[in-house]
């Protein structure tokens, strides 16, 4: 797989129940008027509004694109809705994107259907020749500009071509929204074959479920085979300044999977390190040479943010029923206590401290299975990171909870 750079910063990858009535009488309470808190952003009652379209917005050629293609349409928020919507709003040049898709795929675009999650929009594109591709558009809330997209692309390339893990093939991408002609970061990839596991799990028999679980275990084991020198995120070397690259890719004495001149370990691209004001702060984002350094960076990150920007919690906030620290000083004290026990938190066994790729969002919505008796698995890596193995257990647990709830 070779990455070509186009004049508009597009990188193109070429081939190689209702309640029952009760007879119990009750005394009715006296009605009182309660003024809602000022931070709730739901509009006051008024005349009926036009019904919003569902999460799927279909646009055919010749149709005027409206705001529903750019904004989040799959739900509402009771708390900070305007802020939540703004973090998921991304306007882009649809015509320019169509032209790029047509050039990359050698066929005009026939239609586009929007699917969305909390962090990205995915356009399911049908081409005039009948083929389909998927285009992922990064929402502002997803993570840092450039780093998030470039790391995701590099990681999908590595696991597909170096580890042999079935992930969609990247056809073209751009992590520079300002000069790519579209006005948004995007990834054009092959459409994942099959169906989402979340839509068929409850209809599968025990043999098929066992096959899926065994396939996932094999895929995870495959990722564990690659042991890296430091902790952070994976990138193409050309996308990261030399000063921010780890000196080597693979750990000493570990198996090599090639492409050391192509890939590197760089700063972590997880959104937690860039949320709110953190995006412009001078923080330690890696890469880290030890688990202790990574764990200390978590404390340093929050200490820096709390010291400059944190405010006491609103005590009458119905959405914050917590008994933990409510003031800046209390929270900083807890972080200092956390710092003091970091050495005791890190196991001595090097086996669980290795830097491996692992999936941070392993849920049935990110796993596709073939629409046949075999139920072959294709993982869609929304984000993969290089972190200590000991932190991976919670993500495997998330999958188990998702499939049993």
N, C-alpha and C positions, 0 to 999 in steps of 0.2 A: 504494500500500500504506500502510495506516494502522495504527499501533500503539496499542491501547487498554490501559489499565491497569485490572485488576480488583481488588476488595478484598483478594484473597489474593496479590497481587503476581504474578499470571499475566498475561503480555502476550499478547493475542490479535490476530492479524493477519487482517483481513478482506479479501475480494476487492477491487478496482479492477483278494642271492644268497647262498646258503650257501657256505662255503669248501670247496674240494675237498680230499680227503685227500692227503697227500704221503708218499712212501716214505723221506724223509730222517729218520734217527733223530736225536733230540736228547736231551741230558742235562737232566733236569728240575732246576730250581732248588729249593733247600730252602725250604719254606714258612716265612714269618715272620709275626708278628702286628704290624699297624700300627694305632696308635690314631688315629682320625680327628680332625682339628682341631675344637676346641670350637665354632667359629662355624658349622659345618655343622648345619643344622636338620632334616635328614631323620631320621625316627624310626628306632629300632633294629628289627632283624628281629623279627617276631612273627607271630601267627596271621593268616591272610588277612583282608583288610578288604573290605567291600562295594565293588563297583566304582562309581566315581564316574560320574555322567552325563556325556555329551559336552558340547561347547560349546553345543549347542542345547538349551534348556530350554523346553518347551512347557507353558503353563498355560492351562487353560480355565476358564470361569466355574464357580464352585462348587468348584474345586480349592483345597485349602489350600496356600498358598505356603510354600515352605521356604527354607532358607538358600541353596540353590543359585541362586536368583534374584538374590541380593545379592552373592555372592562370585564370585571368578574360578574358572572350571571348565575352562579350555581348555589347561592345562598345569601343570607343576611347575618348581621351581627347585632346583638343587643348592646354591645359595649364598643365604643370608639369606632363606629361603623365607617364614618367618613375617612378616618385614617387607614382602616383595614382595606377599604376599597381603593384608596389612592396607592397603596403598596402593591396592588394587583392590577393596576391600570397601566397599559403600555400601548401607545399609539405608534403605528408604523405604516410605511408606504406599501399598501397591498399590491399595487400595480408593479412596483419595483420588485417585490418578492416573487410575484408570478413570473416576471421575466427571468429572474435568476433560476427559478425552478425549471422553467421551460428550457433554458440553456443547459442546465446540468443534466436534465433527464431526456433531452432531445425530443420533447413532446410538449405541446401547449397544455395549460391547466384547464380542466373541465369544470371542477367544483372543489370547494374546500369546506370541511365540516370541523367546527371548533369543539374540542374536548378540553377540559381544564382540571387542574388540581389546585392546591393552595399556593403553589409556588411557580408553576409554569402553565402556559397555554400550548396545546398541541393541535396543529391543523392537520387533519387527515385529508390529504390531497389526492384526488382522482385525476389522472392524466387522460388526454384525448385518446391515447393508445390503449386505454383500459388498465394500465398499471397504477399502483398506488404507492405513495411515499408519505412520510410523516415529517412535519416541520415543527420543531420545538421553539417557542418564543419565550425567552426568560423574562419573568416579572421582576420588578425592582426588589421585591422582598426575598427573592430566591438566594441571593448571595452577592459577592463583590463583582463589580464590573470587570470584564475581561477574564479574571482568574477563574470564576465559576465555570464559564463556558469552555475556556481553553483546557481546564483540568478535566472536565467531563469528557471532552472529545479525545484527549490524549489517553485517558484511562480506558475508554471503550476500544480504542485502537489497540492498546497493549493487551487487554484481556482477550480480545478477539483473535489477534494475529500472533501473540507471543504465548498465550496460555491456552488457546483453542476453546475458549468459552463462548457459547452462542449468544452474542448480543447483536443488535441491529448494526448494519454496516453504515458508516458515515459517508455521505455523498458530497456534501459541501457544508461549510460553516463559516461564521464570522463572529469574533468576540469584540469587535470594535464598532459600536453602534453609530458613532459620530461620523464615520466616513465610509460606511458600506452601502450607502444608497437606500437602505431599508429603514434606518433609524432605530433599529433594535437588534440585539444579539439573537442569532438564530442558529439552529442545527438542522440540516436536511439529511434525513436518514431513510434507509429502507423501512417500510412498514413492518412492524413485528408480526411474524406469522402467528396464526392461531387466535385464541381468545384469552381474555384476562381470567386468571385463576379464580378471582373473586366472584365471577359470574357463573362458574360451573362447579365449584368445590362441593356444594351441598348436593349436587346431582351425581357425583362420582361415587363409584363403589369402592370398597376397602382396598381392592387390588390397585386401582388407579391412584388412590390417595397415597398408598405405600410407594408406588412408582415415582410420584411427584416428590415425596419427601426424600427418597433415596437419591433422586436426581439432584436435588438441592444440596444434599450432604456431599455428593461427589463434586459439585461445582465449588462449594465452599472449600473442600479439601484441595482442589486444584489451585484456588487462590492462595491457600496457605503454603503451597509449595514455593512460591516466590517470596523470598525474605529480603527486605530492603535495609539499607544502611541507616536510615533515619526515619523520623516520623514527620508527616506533613501531607501534601497532595502531589499527585503525579502530573507532570507537564511535558510538552515538547521543550527541548532545551532552548530553542529560539524564542520561546514565549516568556522566558524568565531571565532577568538580568543575572549576570554571572555572580554578583555579590549575594544573591538570594538563593543560589543553588547549593544543594548538598554536594560535597566533593566527589561522592561516588553514588552509584545507583543500588547495587546489591551489597548485602552484608558480607563480611569477610568469611570465607569458607563455605558460603552457601551456593546452591546451584544457580548457574547463570542462564537466563532466558534470552540473551541477546539484546540488541538495540541500545546498548549503553551510550552510543554516540547520538542517539535520537531522543531519549527520554531523560528526565532528571526529577529529583525531589525538590519541591519548592514550598513556599508558604501555604498554610492550610487555607482552603477555600470555603470552609463551613461558614454559614451565615451568622452563627453565634459570635464570631469574631468581628463582625461588621455591622451588627444591629444598631439602629439609631445612631447616636453620636460616635459609637465605636469605629464607624467607617473612616472617620477622619483623624482618629487618635493614633499616636505612635505606640503601638502595642507589639508584644512579642508574639508573632504569628508563625514562628518556626522558619525552617525546619528545625526539629529538636533531635539531639543525639541520645537522649535518655528519657524513660518514662517520667522520672522525677522532674525533669525540665518541662515536660508537657503539662504535668499536673500543677506545677508552680505557675505556669503561664495562665492557667484558668483563674487562679487567685489574683494574680497581678492584673489581669484584664478587668475583673469585676471591681477590684480595689480602686483602680484608676477611674473607672466610670462612676462608681458611687461617690468618690471624693469630689468629682466635678459636677455631676448632673443629677444625682439621686435626690428625691424629695420624700418626706414622710408619707406613709400610706394614708389614704382617706379612711378614717375609722368608721364612717357610716356607709362605706362602699359595700353593697350587698354581694358583689362578686369577689370580695377579698375576705372570706371567712377563715383567716389564718391566725394562728397563735404565735407565729415565729417573730423574728425581728421586725420592728416597725420603723426604726429610726436608723439613720446612717451609721452612727457610732456602734450600735448593736451589731449591725451586719458586718462592719469592718472587723469587729472583735471576733465574730464567728469565722471569718476568713483567715484571721491570724491564727486561730486555733487549728483550723484545717491545715494551714501551712506546717504547723509543728508536728502533725501526725503523718505527713506525706511519706516519710521513710518507712513507717509501719504499714502503709497502704500498699506498697509495692512488693510483690512476692520476690523471693530469691530465685525461683526457677526461671531460667532464661527461656524455657520453652513457651511460657505464657507472656513473655515480654517482647517477643519478636515483632518486628514491624511488618505487617502484612496488609494487603488490600482487603477491605471488608465493606459490605453494603450497609449503609446507615439506615436504610428504609426498606428492609426486606418484608414487604407485606403483599398479600394476594393481588393488590392492584398493580404492582410493579412486576408481577410474574405472569408470563404468557405460556399457555400450553397449547399444543397442536390439537386441532379439532378432529381427533380420531381416537381410536382405542388405545394408542400408545401414550398419549398425553406427554409428548416431548416438551421439555422445559426451555424457555428462552427468558433470560433475565433482562429487564430494562433497568440499567443502573442509573437511577436519578442522581446518586452521588456516591462515590467510592473514595475512601480515604485510607491513608497508611497510618494506623494507630496500633497500640499494643493489643495483642490477642485477648488479654484479660478483659478488655472492654467490649468484646464482641458478643458475649453471652446475652446481654440485654436485648440485642437485635434479633437473635434467634428466638428469644422468648416472645418478642413482639409478633413474630410470625405465628407461633403456636397459639397465642391469645387471639389473633385475628381469625384464625381458622376454626376456633372452638367457640367463639362468642355467638 
